[in-house]
């Protein structure tokens, strides 16, 4: 991908709410990961989602139906019926 293409993608993403990865987020993610025995990067996603007020995250890597500190996970490949 060229730098110009990458810049266009970043500009598109900037239209959506974002959370900065700061020291507090990393510490919260470490605690969440330890509590639920999940990867640090999955924990960061969940902490960022909670900061943005998300109640639902789609993932095939985390437990379907599990709530992680108020954020529920749904596996998009599992039928909900």
GROMACS elastic network, one bead per residue, 0.5 to 0.9 nm:
[ bonds ]
;  ai    aj funct       b0    kb
    1     4     6  0.81721   500
    1     5     6  0.61148   500
    1     6     6  0.64786   500
    2     5     6  0.51580   500
    2     6     6  0.61975   500
    2     7     6  0.86002   500
    3     7     6  0.60675   500
    3     8     6  0.86290   500
    4     7     6  0.50745   500
    4     8     6  0.63129   500
    4     9     6  0.88005   500
    5     8     6  0.51095   500
    5     9     6  0.63783   500
    5    10     6  0.87626   500
    6     9     6  0.51306   500
    6    10     6  0.62865   500
    6    11     6  0.86558   500
    7    10     6  0.50910   500
    7    11     6  0.61633   500
    7    12     6  0.86717   500
    8    11     6  0.50574   500
    8    12     6  0.62840   500
    8    13     6  0.87539   500
    9    12     6  0.50753   500
    9    13     6  0.62767   500
    9    14     6  0.86709   500
   10    13     6  0.50578   500
   10    14     6  0.61510   500
   11    14     6  0.51376   500
   11    15     6  0.71610   500
   12    15     6  0.58044   500
   12    16     6  0.80023   500
   13    16     6  0.56861   500
   13    17     6  0.84445   500
   13    18     6  0.86687   500
   14    17     6  0.72169   500
   14    18     6  0.76290   500
   15    18     6  0.89919   500
   17    52     6  0.74922   500
   18    48     6  0.82741   500
   18    52     6  0.77632   500
   19    22     6  0.87941   500
   19    48     6  0.59935   500
   19    49     6  0.84187   500
   19    51     6  0.74545   500
   19    52     6  0.73256   500
   20    25     6  0.81654   500
   20    48     6  0.82485   500
   21    24     6  0.80607   500
   21    25     6  0.59123   500
   21    26     6  0.68839   500
   21    44     6  0.81809   500
   21    48     6  0.81892   500
   22    25     6  0.53614   500
   22    26     6  0.63596   500
   22    27     6  0.88058   500
   23    26     6  0.51252   500
   23    27     6  0.62304   500
   23    28     6  0.86094   500
   24    27     6  0.51589   500
   24    28     6  0.60967   500
   24    29     6  0.84647   500
   25    28     6  0.50620   500
   25    29     6  0.59639   500
   25    30     6  0.84903   500
   25    44     6  0.69759   500
   25    47     6  0.67751   500
   25    48     6  0.74260   500
   26    29     6  0.50374   500
   26    30     6  0.60898   500
   26    31     6  0.86783   500
   26    40     6  0.84547   500
   26    43     6  0.87714   500
   26    44     6  0.68271   500
   26    47     6  0.87918   500
   27    30     6  0.50300   500
   27    31     6  0.62921   500
   27    32     6  0.86210   500
   28    31     6  0.51894   500
   28    32     6  0.61371   500
   28    33     6  0.85195   500
   28    43     6  0.82432   500
   28    44     6  0.80006   500
   28    47     6  0.69455   500
   29    33     6  0.58963   500
   29    34     6  0.84137   500
   29    40     6  0.63176   500
   29    41     6  0.79559   500
   29    42     6  0.83125   500
   29    44     6  0.50129   500
   29    45     6  0.83144   500
   29    46     6  0.78085   500
   29    47     6  0.60930   500
   29    48     6  0.88682   500
   30    33     6  0.51345   500
   30    34     6  0.61387   500
   30    35     6  0.85989   500
   30    39     6  0.87880   500
   30    40     6  0.61909   500
   30    43     6  0.70883   500
   30    44     6  0.81132   500
   31    34     6  0.51339   500
   31    35     6  0.61193   500
   31    36     6  0.86789   500
   31    43     6  0.85636   500
   32    35     6  0.50702   500
   32    36     6  0.61434   500
   32    37     6  0.79700   500
   32    38     6  0.79369   500
   32    40     6  0.83942   500
   32    43     6  0.60700   500
   32    44     6  0.86487   500
   32    46     6  0.86514   500
   32    47     6  0.80532   500
   32    68     6  0.78945   500
   32    69     6  0.78241   500
   33    36     6  0.53553   500
   33    37     6  0.52156   500
   33    39     6  0.59294   500
   33    40     6  0.57413   500
   33    41     6  0.87039   500
   33    42     6  0.78375   500
   33    43     6  0.53809   500
   33    44     6  0.85691   500
   34    37     6  0.50510   500
   34    38     6  0.69981   500
   34    39     6  0.85822   500
   34    40     6  0.86239   500
   35    38     6  0.81415   500
   36    43     6  0.89502   500
   36    68     6  0.76383   500
   38    41     6  0.84823   500
   38    42     6  0.66694   500
   38    43     6  0.67072   500
   38    62     6  0.78310   500
   39    42     6  0.52751   500
   39    43     6  0.61796   500
   39    44     6  0.86997   500
   40    44     6  0.61833   500
   40    45     6  0.87478   500
   41    45     6  0.63576   500
   41    46     6  0.87257   500
   42    45     6  0.51372   500
   42    46     6  0.63553   500
   42    47     6  0.87453   500
   42    61     6  0.82167   500
   42    62     6  0.78837   500
   43    46     6  0.50940   500
   43    47     6  0.61336   500
   43    48     6  0.85049   500
   43    68     6  0.88876   500
   44    47     6  0.51388   500
   44    48     6  0.60143   500
   44    49     6  0.84188   500
   45    48     6  0.51796   500
   45    49     6  0.60406   500
   45    50     6  0.86307   500
   45    57     6  0.86940   500
   46    49     6  0.50051   500
   46    50     6  0.61812   500
   46    51     6  0.86476   500
   46    54     6  0.89390   500
   46    57     6  0.76203   500
   46    68     6  0.73358   500
   46    69     6  0.83513   500
   46    71     6  0.68158   500
   47    50     6  0.51211   500
   47    51     6  0.62415   500
   47    52     6  0.87354   500
   47    69     6  0.84597   500
   47    71     6  0.86101   500
   48    51     6  0.50603   500
   48    52     6  0.63356   500
   48    53     6  0.87463   500
   48    54     6  0.86805   500
   49    52     6  0.51569   500
   49    53     6  0.63358   500
   49    54     6  0.51027   500
   49    55     6  0.75955   500
   49    56     6  0.81335   500
   49    57     6  0.74705   500
   49    71     6  0.74677   500
   50    54     6  0.54243   500
   50    55     6  0.70173   500
   50    69     6  0.81317   500
   50    70     6  0.74564   500
   50    71     6  0.63998   500
   51    54     6  0.75244   500
   53    71     6  0.89036   500
   54    57     6  0.73737   500
   54    71     6  0.68569   500
   54    72     6  0.89294   500
   55    70     6  0.67886   500
   55    72     6  0.60314   500
   55    73     6  0.86168   500
   56    67     6  0.88669   500
   56    70     6  0.88653   500
   56    71     6  0.55896   500
   56    73     6  0.57798   500
   56    74     6  0.71258   500
   57    71     6  0.69751   500
   57    72     6  0.62404   500
   57    74     6  0.62868   500
   57    75     6  0.85946   500
   58    62     6  0.87718   500
   58    64     6  0.88184   500
   58    72     6  0.85481   500
   58    73     6  0.56785   500
   58    75     6  0.56353   500
   58    76     6  0.62321   500
   59    62     6  0.59530   500
   59    63     6  0.83022   500
   59    64     6  0.79653   500
   59    73     6  0.64804   500
   59    74     6  0.61555   500
   59    75     6  0.50954   500
   59    76     6  0.68803   500
   59    77     6  0.89913   500
   60    63     6  0.77554   500
   60    64     6  0.76249   500
   60    73     6  0.87499   500
   60    74     6  0.76714   500
   60    76     6  0.69060   500
   60    77     6  0.72532   500
   60    78     6  0.88353   500
   61    64     6  0.86421   500
   61    75     6  0.79213   500
   62    65     6  0.89469   500
   62    66     6  0.78190   500
   62    73     6  0.68094   500
   62    74     6  0.82085   500
   62    75     6  0.77026   500
   63    66     6  0.52596   500
   63    67     6  0.84438   500
   63    73     6  0.66283   500
   63    74     6  0.76773   500
   63    75     6  0.76983   500
   64    67     6  0.88134   500
   64    72     6  0.82488   500
   64    73     6  0.55702   500
   64    75     6  0.52479   500
   64    76     6  0.88630   500
   64    78     6  0.79974   500
   65    72     6  0.61837   500
   65    73     6  0.53789   500
   65    74     6  0.55642   500
   65    75     6  0.78593   500
   66    71     6  0.82565   500
   66    72     6  0.56523   500
   66    73     6  0.56312   500
   66    74     6  0.78201   500
   67    70     6  0.56517   500
   67    71     6  0.52718   500
   67    73     6  0.63418   500
   68    71     6  0.51225   500
   68    72     6  0.61944   500
   68    73     6  0.77660   500
   69    72     6  0.82938   500
   74    77     6  0.87203   500
   74    78     6  0.80825   500
   75    78     6  0.56183   500
   75    79     6  0.85165   500
   76    79     6  0.75657   500
   76    80     6  0.88626   500
   78    81     6  0.89099   500
